[in-house]
């Protein structure tokens, strides 16, 4: 993949904070840019915005919602993507029936909390299932996550929830990927578990599947050395 620039795409209510722990290892080798979704309220809009500001060709790594944005970038402009890394994410649309309704209910409850008590209160609730259970007592890690969320407001949260609830099916995009691909998650990612990434790997069998031990959904912040090592191997892949 030569030395093409690397676009880093954050997930729901996240920003450069997720990627900062990886930059000491990534940025000496690649020009790294962290994407901002602004006020976008759909994954396709986020992807279009990204492409408007992106160089002609690039590698892209997305975390959580950001990986779904990366899939939409591949759907729109596959010829511009030289490699893709999908971290702690999924590919299916919202389920139909009761399961989908329950997902929406939980997401809307968090939005109500953000609107009533503030984004920090919402983030404190959200983070409980998003890191390895042993890291819930890691005051520095939890504070960095809470402060990151606080930089955005409830309106942005509502927009990004809308984007996720109305997410498209990424199965066809995964099946069509022909560039070096990394599919990675934390072993204790209870929101986007390893089984989900194994299913993604079956759709893109040429990809490398990496499971990071002792890490939850926020694997890049929890185990940055292990995640960076997997990403460096991916960036060094030659097809």
C-alpha positions as CSV (number, residue, x, y, z in Angstrom):
1,X,0.0,0.0,0.0
2,X,3.1,2.2,-0.3
3,X,2.9,5.2,1.9
4,X,-0.5,6.5,1.1
5,X,-2.2,8.7,3.8
6,X,-4.3,7.1,6.4
7,X,-7.7,8.4,7.3
8,X,-8.9,7.5,10.8
9,X,-12.7,7.5,11.3
10,X,-14.1,7.8,14.8
11,X,-17.3,6.2,16.0
12,X,-20.4,7.4,17.8
13,X,-19.6,10.7,19.7
14,X,-15.9,10.0,19.4
15,X,-13.0,12.0,18.0
16,X,-9.2,12.0,17.8
17,X,-9.0,10.7,21.5
18,X,-9.7,7.2,20.3
19,X,-6.8,7.3,17.8
20,X,-4.3,9.4,19.8
21,X,-2.8,6.3,21.6
22,X,-1.9,4.7,18.3
23,X,-0.3,7.8,16.6
24,X,3.2,7.4,18.1
25,X,3.4,4.1,16.1
26,X,1.4,5.0,13.1
27,X,2.2,8.7,12.3
28,X,6.0,8.2,11.7
29,X,5.1,5.9,8.8
30,X,1.9,7.5,7.5
31,X,0.3,10.9,7.3
32,X,-2.7,10.4,9.6
33,X,-5.8,12.5,9.5
34,X,-8.8,12.0,11.9
35,X,-12.1,12.7,10.3
36,X,-14.9,14.8,11.9
37,X,-18.5,13.9,11.0
38,X,-19.8,17.4,11.9
39,X,-23.6,17.5,11.9
40,X,-24.1,14.6,9.4
41,X,-27.1,12.4,10.2
42,X,-26.5,9.5,7.9
43,X,-23.6,7.2,7.2
44,X,-23.7,8.0,3.5
45,X,-23.5,11.7,4.3
46,X,-20.6,11.1,6.5
47,X,-18.9,9.1,3.7
48,X,-19.6,11.9,1.1
49,X,-18.1,14.5,3.4
50,X,-15.0,12.4,4.0
51,X,-14.5,11.9,0.3
52,X,-14.9,15.6,-0.4
53,X,-11.9,16.4,1.8
54,X,-9.8,13.2,1.1
55,X,-6.8,12.8,-1.1
56,X,-7.3,11.0,-4.5
57,X,-6.3,7.7,-2.9
58,X,-5.8,6.7,0.7
59,X,-6.0,3.9,3.3
60,X,-8.9,4.1,5.8
61,X,-9.4,2.7,9.3
62,X,-12.7,3.1,11.1
63,X,-13.7,2.3,14.7
64,X,-17.3,1.3,15.6
65,X,-19.7,3.6,13.6
66,X,-16.6,4.9,11.8
67,X,-16.0,1.5,10.3
68,X,-19.5,1.5,8.9
69,X,-18.7,4.9,7.4
70,X,-15.6,3.3,5.9
71,X,-17.8,0.7,4.3
72,X,-20.0,3.4,2.8
73,X,-16.8,5.1,1.4
74,X,-16.0,1.8,-0.3
75,X,-19.6,1.6,-1.6
76,X,-19.3,5.0,-3.2
77,X,-15.7,5.2,-4.3
78,X,-13.9,1.8,-4.1
79,X,-11.3,2.9,-6.6
80,X,-9.9,5.5,-4.1
81,X,-9.4,3.1,-1.2
82,X,-6.1,1.2,-1.1
83,X,-6.7,-0.6,2.2
84,X,-9.4,-0.7,4.9
85,X,-9.4,-1.6,8.6
86,X,-12.7,-2.2,10.4
87,X,-12.4,-2.1,14.2
88,X,-15.1,-3.1,16.8
89,X,-18.0,-2.8,14.4
90,X,-20.8,-4.5,12.5
91,X,-22.2,-4.7,9.0
92,X,-25.9,-5.6,9.3
93,X,-28.8,-3.2,9.3
94,X,-31.2,-2.8,12.2
95,X,-33.0,-6.0,12.9
96,X,-36.7,-6.2,12.2
97,X,-39.3,-6.9,14.8
98,X,-38.9,-6.8,18.5
99,X,-35.1,-7.0,18.4
100,X,-34.8,-3.8,16.3
101,X,-37.4,-2.1,18.4
102,X,-35.4,-2.9,21.5
103,X,-32.3,-1.4,20.0
104,X,-34.1,1.8,19.2
105,X,-35.6,1.9,22.7
106,X,-32.1,1.6,24.3
107,X,-30.6,4.2,22.0
108,X,-33.5,6.7,22.6
109,X,-33.2,6.2,26.4
110,X,-29.5,7.3,26.2
111,X,-30.6,10.3,24.0
112,X,-33.2,11.3,26.6
113,X,-30.5,11.0,29.3
114,X,-28.2,13.3,27.3
115,X,-31.0,15.8,26.8
116,X,-32.1,15.8,30.4
117,X,-28.9,15.4,32.4
118,X,-26.1,16.2,29.9
119,X,-23.8,14.3,27.6
120,X,-21.4,13.5,30.4
121,X,-24.2,11.7,32.4
122,X,-25.1,9.8,29.3
123,X,-21.5,8.8,28.6
124,X,-21.1,7.6,32.1
125,X,-24.0,5.2,31.5
126,X,-22.8,4.3,28.0
127,X,-19.3,3.4,29.0
128,X,-20.3,0.7,31.4
129,X,-20.6,-1.9,28.7
130,X,-18.0,-0.5,26.3
131,X,-14.7,-1.3,28.0
132,X,-13.3,-4.5,29.5
133,X,-14.9,-4.9,33.0
134,X,-11.5,-4.6,34.7
135,X,-11.0,-1.2,33.1
136,X,-14.1,0.4,34.7
137,X,-11.9,1.3,37.7
138,X,-9.3,2.9,35.4
139,X,-10.0,6.5,36.3
140,X,-7.8,7.9,33.6
141,X,-9.3,5.9,30.8
142,X,-12.9,6.5,31.8
143,X,-12.2,10.3,32.2
144,X,-10.7,10.5,28.7
145,X,-13.8,8.8,27.3
146,X,-16.2,11.1,29.3
147,X,-14.4,14.3,28.3
148,X,-14.4,13.1,24.6
149,X,-18.1,12.7,24.7
150,X,-18.6,16.1,26.4
151,X,-17.0,17.8,23.4
152,X,-20.2,17.0,21.5
153,X,-23.7,18.0,22.4
154,X,-27.1,16.1,22.4
155,X,-28.0,17.4,19.0
156,X,-24.9,15.7,17.4
157,X,-25.8,12.6,19.5
158,X,-29.3,12.6,18.0
159,X,-27.9,12.9,14.5
160,X,-25.5,10.1,14.9
161,X,-28.1,7.8,16.5
162,X,-30.3,8.5,13.5
163,X,-27.4,7.5,11.2
164,X,-26.9,4.2,13.1
165,X,-30.6,3.3,13.4
166,X,-31.0,3.8,9.6
167,X,-27.7,2.1,8.7
168,X,-27.6,0.1,5.5
169,X,-26.6,-3.5,5.1
170,X,-22.9,-3.7,4.4
171,X,-22.8,-7.4,3.3
172,X,-22.4,-6.6,-0.4
173,X,-19.6,-4.1,0.3
174,X,-17.7,-6.6,2.4
175,X,-18.0,-9.3,-0.2
176,X,-16.6,-6.9,-2.9
177,X,-13.5,-5.7,-1.0
178,X,-10.3,-6.5,-3.0
179,X,-7.8,-4.5,-1.1
180,X,-5.8,-5.3,2.1
181,X,-8.3,-5.6,4.9
182,X,-8.1,-5.8,8.6
183,X,-11.1,-6.9,10.8
184,X,-10.3,-6.4,14.4
185,X,-12.1,-6.3,17.8
186,X,-11.6,-6.7,21.5
187,X,-12.1,-10.2,22.9
188,X,-14.5,-8.7,25.5
189,X,-16.3,-6.4,23.1
190,X,-19.9,-7.1,24.2
191,X,-21.5,-4.6,21.9
192,X,-19.7,-5.8,18.7
193,X,-18.5,-9.3,19.7
194,X,-15.9,-11.5,18.1
195,X,-18.6,-13.7,16.6
196,X,-19.8,-10.7,14.6
197,X,-16.3,-10.0,13.2
198,X,-16.0,-13.7,12.4
199,X,-19.1,-13.4,10.3
200,X,-17.6,-10.3,8.5
201,X,-14.5,-12.4,7.9
202,X,-16.5,-15.1,6.2
203,X,-17.8,-12.4,3.8
204,X,-14.3,-11.1,3.2
205,X,-12.1,-14.2,3.6
206,X,-9.0,-12.6,2.3
207,X,-9.0,-10.2,5.2
208,X,-7.0,-10.6,8.3
209,X,-9.0,-11.2,11.5
210,X,-7.4,-10.0,14.7
211,X,-8.9,-10.4,18.2
212,X,-7.3,-8.2,20.9
213,X,-7.1,-9.9,24.3
214,X,-8.3,-8.2,27.5
215,X,-10.1,-5.4,25.5
216,X,-13.6,-4.3,25.1
217,X,-15.3,-2.1,22.5
218,X,-12.8,0.7,23.0
219,X,-9.9,-1.5,22.1
220,X,-7.7,1.3,20.5
221,X,-7.7,3.1,23.8
222,X,-7.6,0.0,26.0
223,X,-4.8,-1.9,24.3
224,X,-3.2,0.6,21.9
225,X,0.1,-1.3,21.5
226,X,-1.7,-4.5,20.3
227,X,-4.1,-2.6,18.0
228,X,-1.2,-0.5,16.5
229,X,0.8,-3.7,15.9
230,X,-2.1,-5.3,14.0
231,X,-2.6,-2.1,12.0
232,X,1.1,-1.9,11.1
233,X,1.0,-5.4,9.8
234,X,-2.1,-4.5,7.8
235,X,-0.5,-1.4,6.4
236,X,2.5,-3.5,5.3
237,X,0.3,-6.0,3.4
238,X,1.1,-6.2,-0.3
239,X,-1.4,-7.7,-2.8
